[in-house]
Amino acid sequence: MKNIKAIFWKQAKDTLKNKMILIQFVMFPFIAVFMEKLVVVEDMPPHFFVKLFAGMYIGMAPISAMSAILAEEKEDCTLKALLMSDVRPVEYLLGTGSYVWTACMTGSCVLGIVGEYEGADFILFLAVMGIGILASILIGAAVGTWSKNQMASVSLGVPVMMIFAFLPMLAAFNENIKKAAKFAYSEQINILINKLGAEAVSFENIAVISLNIVIAFLLFWFAYKRCGLS
């Protein structure tokens, strides 16, 4: 736990110096607040922008942040130095992953407050966001582990982020895309956010999200076995 906490706070301090990673955590909550307060369209569903950007936030911020941190520290040989200093790979990944999860959940709290969720609905909103963020962190870890440097991380990560971030939005306008999107965790998270409540949870939601998490973990495990962390 001592090593995990040390990695956690190391990443927190590094983020304050790395504006490219910091902006991933604040961009979508800031845009959601801006749009909610300033854009008023007739017949628009309540808190439309919060629900829209919550799904995009899950599909983009955790993947981008996790993959960028891993790729940057591999390129700078910081990760190799940590692994040679009695920090085990699992400790590094737990410390970094828990930091990214906490940072993204902070942004989720902002979205929940702007969306005016209260009581049990606020807790359910954060629970749904937390599960989606976990899946994205695993995908980001796989991308970062597979990448040799930051450029490779961006080249590989951007298409993945675009798919998961924009798939729910595209599914809302195209039935064919909607049929395919239902197999992605980001679409299932989007469905749960739009129909928030215990009664809205179905077997399909749970099964698809669980399967996506398992696949993401297997992809990371494959990348780790193939490339390692250093």
C-alpha positions in Angstrom: 0.0 0.0 0.0 2.9 2.4 0.7 4.2 2.0 -2.9 0.7 2.4 -4.3 0.1 5.6 -2.3 3.5 6.9 -3.4 2.7 6.3 -7.1 -0.8 7.8 -6.6 0.6 11.1 -5.3 3.5 11.1 -7.8 0.9 11.0 -10.6 -1.1 13.8 -9.0 1.9 16.1 -8.8 3.0 15.2 -12.3 -0.4 16.1 -13.7 -0.2 19.6 -12.4 3.0 20.0 -14.5 1.5 18.2 -17.5 -1.2 20.4 -19.0 -2.0 17.9 -21.8 -3.1 15.3 -19.2 -4.8 17.8 -16.9 -7.0 19.1 -19.6 -8.4 15.6 -20.2 -9.9 15.6 -16.7 -11.5 19.1 -16.9 -12.4 19.6 -20.5 -15.7 17.8 -20.7 -17.0 18.9 -17.3 -16.2 22.5 -18.2 -17.9 22.2 -21.6 -21.0 20.6 -20.0 -21.2 23.4 -17.4 -20.8 26.0 -20.2 -23.4 24.5 -22.5 -25.9 23.8 -19.7 -25.8 27.4 -18.5 -25.6 29.3 -21.8 -27.4 27.2 -24.4 -31.2 27.0 -24.3 -33.1 25.3 -27.1 -36.8 24.8 -27.2 -38.1 21.3 -26.5 -34.6 20.1 -25.5 -34.6 17.3 -22.9 -33.6 18.3 -19.4 -29.8 18.3 -18.8 -29.2 17.1 -22.3 -25.6 18.3 -22.4 -24.7 16.7 -19.1 -25.9 13.3 -20.4 -24.2 13.8 -23.7 -20.8 14.8 -22.3 -20.9 12.2 -19.5 -20.8 9.4 -22.1 -18.1 11.2 -24.1 -16.1 11.8 -20.9 -16.1 8.1 -20.1 -15.0 7.1 -23.6 -12.2 9.7 -23.9 -10.6 11.0 -20.7 -9.6 7.8 -18.9 -8.3 6.2 -22.0 -6.3 9.3 -23.0 -4.9 9.9 -19.5 -3.9 6.3 -18.7 -2.3 5.6 -22.1 -0.5 9.0 -22.1 0.9 8.5 -18.5 2.2 5.0 -19.3 3.7 5.9 -22.7 5.4 9.1 -21.3 7.0 7.3 -18.4 8.2 4.4 -20.7 9.7 6.9 -23.1 11.4 8.9 -20.4 12.6 5.7 -18.7 10.9 6.8 -15.5 8.9 3.6 -15.4 12.1 1.5 -15.7 13.6 3.4 -12.8 10.5 2.8 -10.6 10.5 -0.9 -11.4 14.1 -1.1 -10.4 13.3 0.6 -7.1 11.3 -2.2 -5.6 8.0 -1.1 -7.2 6.2 -4.0 -8.6 4.3 -3.7 -11.9 1.0 -4.4 -10.2 1.7 -1.7 -7.6 2.5 0.8 -10.3 -0.7 0.0 -12.3 -2.9 0.1 -9.2 -1.4 3.5 -8.1 -1.7 5.0 -11.6 -5.1 3.5 -12.3 -6.6 4.6 -9.0 -5.3 8.1 -9.5 -6.9 8.3 -13.0 -10.1 6.8 -11.6 -10.2 9.3 -8.8 -9.5 12.3 -11.1 -12.2 11.2 -13.5 -14.7 10.6 -10.7 -14.0 14.2 -9.5 -15.1 15.4 -13.0 -18.1 13.0 -12.7 -19.1 14.7 -9.5 -19.1 18.0 -11.3 -21.3 16.6 -14.0 -23.7 15.1 -11.4 -24.0 18.4 -9.6 -24.6 20.3 -12.9 -27.2 17.6 -13.8 -29.0 18.3 -10.5 -28.9 14.7 -9.4 -29.8 14.3 -5.8 -29.7 11.6 -3.2 -29.9 8.1 -4.6 -29.9 9.3 -8.2 -26.6 11.1 -7.5 -25.0 7.9 -6.1 -26.4 5.8 -9.0 -25.0 8.3 -11.5 -21.5 8.1 -9.9 -21.7 4.3 -9.7 -22.5 4.1 -13.4 -19.8 6.6 -14.3 -17.3 4.7 -12.0 -17.9 1.4 -13.8 -17.5 3.0 -17.2 -14.3 4.8 -16.1 -12.9 1.5 -14.9 -13.4 -0.2 -18.3 -11.8 2.8 -20.1 -8.8 2.7 -17.7 -8.2 -0.9 -18.6 -8.3 0.0 -22.3 -6.0 2.9 -21.8 -3.6 0.6 -19.9 -3.6 -1.7 -22.8 -2.9 1.1 -25.3 -0.1 2.6 -23.1 1.5 -0.8 -22.5 1.5 -1.6 -26.2 2.9 1.8 -27.2 6.7 2.4 -27.2 6.4 6.2 -26.9 3.9 9.0 -26.7 3.5 9.4 -30.4 2.6 5.7 -30.8 0.2 6.1 -27.9 -1.6 9.0 -29.6 -1.7 7.2 -32.9 -3.2 4.1 -31.4 -5.3 5.7 -28.7 -7.1 8.4 -30.7 -9.1 6.0 -33.0 -10.0 3.9 -29.9 -11.2 7.0 -28.0 -13.2 8.3 -31.0 -15.0 5.0 -31.3 -16.1 4.7 -27.7 -16.7 8.4 -27.1 -18.8 9.2 -30.2 -20.5 5.9 -30.7 -23.4 6.6 -28.3 -24.0 10.0 -30.0 -24.0 8.5 -33.5 -26.3 5.7 -32.3 -28.9 8.2 -31.4 -29.2 9.3 -35.1 -28.7 6.0 -37.0 -30.5 2.8 -36.4 -27.8 0.6 -38.0 -25.1 2.1 -35.8 -27.4 1.7 -32.8 -27.6 -2.1 -33.5 -23.8 -2.4 -33.4 -23.3 0.2 -30.6 -25.3 -1.9 -28.1 -22.3 -4.3 -27.8 -20.0 -1.4 -26.6 -19.8 -0.5 -22.9 -20.0 3.2 -23.6 -23.4 2.8 -25.3 -24.7 0.7 -22.3 -23.4 3.4 -19.9 -25.1 6.0 -22.0 -28.4 4.1 -21.8 -28.1 3.8 -18.0 -27.4 7.5 -17.6 -30.4 8.4 -19.7 -32.7 6.0 -17.8 -31.2 6.4 -14.4 -32.7 4.2 -11.6 -32.4 0.7 -10.3 -35.4 -0.4 -12.5 -33.5 0.8 -15.6 -30.7 -1.8 -15.2 -31.3 -4.8 -17.4 -29.4 -8.1 -17.9 -28.1 -6.7 -21.3 -26.6 -3.7 -19.6 -24.8 -5.9 -17.0 -23.7 -8.6 -19.5 -22.3 -6.2 -22.1 -20.4 -4.0 -19.7 -19.0 -7.0 -17.8 -17.9 -8.6 -21.1 -16.3 -5.4 -22.2 -14.4 -5.2 -19.0 -13.2 -8.8 -19.3 -12.1 -8.2 -22.9 -10.3 -5.0 -21.9 -8.4 -6.8 -19.2 -7.4 -9.6 -21.5 -6.2 -7.1 -24.1 -4.1 -5.4 -21.4 -2.8 -8.8 -20.2 -1.8 -9.7 -23.7 -0.1 -6.3 -24.2 1.7 -6.7 -20.9 2.9 -10.2 -21.7 4.1 -9.1 -25.2 5.7 -5.8 -24.4 6.0 -5.5 -20.6 6.0 -2.1 -18.9 9.6 -1.1 -19.4 
